[in-house]
Amino acid sequence: MPGPWLADLRSGQTSFEPSAASETRGVDDGGDLGLTPRMIRELDRVVSSPGAGLYNSSGRVIRSALLAVTLLAAGCGGGSDDADAGAAPDSAVGMDAGGGCGPSSCGACAPGFSNDDMCVAGAWQCNCVPDDGGAGGVDGGPSDGGMSEAGPSDGGISDGGISDGGPSDAGLDAGSSDAGGLDTGLPDAGTSSCTIDRDCPTGHFCRDTRTAGVRECHPYTAEGGRCGGFTPPWGVERCEPGVDCVAGNPLIADAPGTCALIATEAELSRTPRRFDGHYVGVLTGWIIGPPPACTEIFCGPSMPCCNSCSSGELLADTMTASSGIELRDSGSTPYACSGDNCAPYATCTQPVGASYRVIGRYYATGAGYIEVVSIAALP
């Protein structure tokens, strides 16, 4: 008796497990399918062998495999001299009613499936396929030319470069607005393309991007922000109008700077309210030491420098100035000097009597002071 595949072929069953019909009907010939005893023997031998490959991974009959096996069983595959009576001639093999089968004897498919019947060796092979052509379609193994099976298991990935309705996976992602794709330098979502600054909204300027010929609107940098320095065109930061980019060290080419208002010590002292709370840049100033405060211990000839002294440090426009603006560090601790009555400025936060470029935030409190964010000695 042949294996259960015969009943499966008759009923259109396509699962790996034998159908209930094949287990109960006890089919022992295929006469009603137009198959000769020799064809039954050959098909049973080939289909029952390991790795026969009649079914795909989804449990559906592989059309090309079944057709090849049937042709082999019919003697069309390689010169068999067995000529059983009734063997179907080559012309009886077809894909439609013209293949020698006559009207299809296959019944209707279940809802959601459509007939995909095939005339093989004078007999109809009944087959049902899902209406959506999804999982369980024609398999894509090596034996069928590498066609891909397009089903839900594909996960929306395009087969053969043809879109299958999922998210597009062709080409490179553009910009950082699409969740971490490869940034090609195109403007990010929400920015405006531009040609000149006037094309941009208030608070923005027109800046190059990484793509040649493509420019975007970019916000200005506020006071206290970083600016300048050696940077590619798409990384340029420009200070807001009315504020200058003050390089931290003019002796270093392309040194980065800070957005600040350029002022002199005289301007800060004369109009303190105008600069109160603003970042300022004094391009050239001098640190001077006001008269130190010293202890008044009597020092004998053996210890002439016995008194200790201290002094603050002020920023002035000239080295000979008698007054200036107090300097403080980022923790608001005043710059200061210490020493003795012989060398009152022996140890200072910054050496006195030298010129500097100073950038910091100015406060008009009291006599006014600058919280320094950048200071560089000048020649």
Steps between C-alpha positions, in 0.01 A plus 500: 500500500645840413564764765242758611621749239263344245192586699650842570545556129143393431351726770730797454646453850834678529615455858787286615272272701275253317145619470224324680365391164826330404507309826146369476432443132771237453576613145713243316491627142478823309280403213255776569786749464617363166814346656623158389628238747858577388448872561361422845807288582745764376324787675479305826871413481617854427262683735569261787879532469689731742534854368243449229413867521136464395385747767639843577576640849141624529354155432379568146564281197783638283352508153828465317610206718171316459501557125857372474423189704188430298686537172764261631235249597337536159829415329569853373807559709778282362440211263314237702409200290205414717194562285202419714174530319321823561806706582424860416686638196702826528219695344274401788697711746376858524423784733143544390201332349699466182730246667277203431306504826170631377281705734642535851364256754631704793245633742473851641756624755425620851420871552813711465660259254485470121546203265846469351454164331752340268462237229777242543539187287136502399373552854403810695712587801269696725654783698368794700700819570423794727326789326768744624784301354676509835657229710468154354547607140743357251822415678827671419755220531784448255289263291261773392744760371549688825155661505432634847198408702330827595310451822461653844827336605684738268445774759444766236841450340496541126553178300714551193491875539121518444308675772261275691304770676727538801719796587737586222844347550663635185779754511654688790318675781522875475555712805474437868126551519428136402617321813867456467537434135815586307536881496570617145516867603157591364302750710333338800125497536364836609775711346448728201705498185651834401737679269583814701439617858188696400332171410508394866265589788604735779778359715644282222764528227561304180769234543652240269427131552713197420336476160643735240248763392261426788468763775280518809387756756683464831443691828746765613714437807408709804739695725741275682477226237790354307582630153774518241790258490609270221184323394340377176236724337211293636634538856532880503335674795420869463429737789166677511489849344667767710730250669857424390690174491802581717787256451637374829861529386579730207847346472354163389366481147136390480473487879141450622327792662210613712204713397537824694473880488831669430575771757780684670552540874409866466166416333416243765579744781318791335175314408484196727123453467528464125724194538357355820448123458651493151802308377774747411832478321783737586737457207801658669517578869762522767493333839614740764538464873353768724703602803536192722379471856784394731542424864683765705745303700830662580766329298854517626808513282527120511142448366413800284216314317310366799162643409255308283305677228199431277337670207228453250543503121326744271454520124582841350546645153863605569788372707528830689133531596421546866158331487325223314240220517532209739554153348351183649516133407199285406433438870489878559827495695694826439835494325761590761868536580692429814853566623687700754585861540804455283313318214126548549411350160720193528216252445198595288214329319637665183829690492449874531646748257414289194240536226220249446192423296215440742156353430241460771165602641477849641299589810437858607468404868702735723791640304440236232695181419555246225460126552770376264431214258810550283825689552811497279827686544599728213856584386 
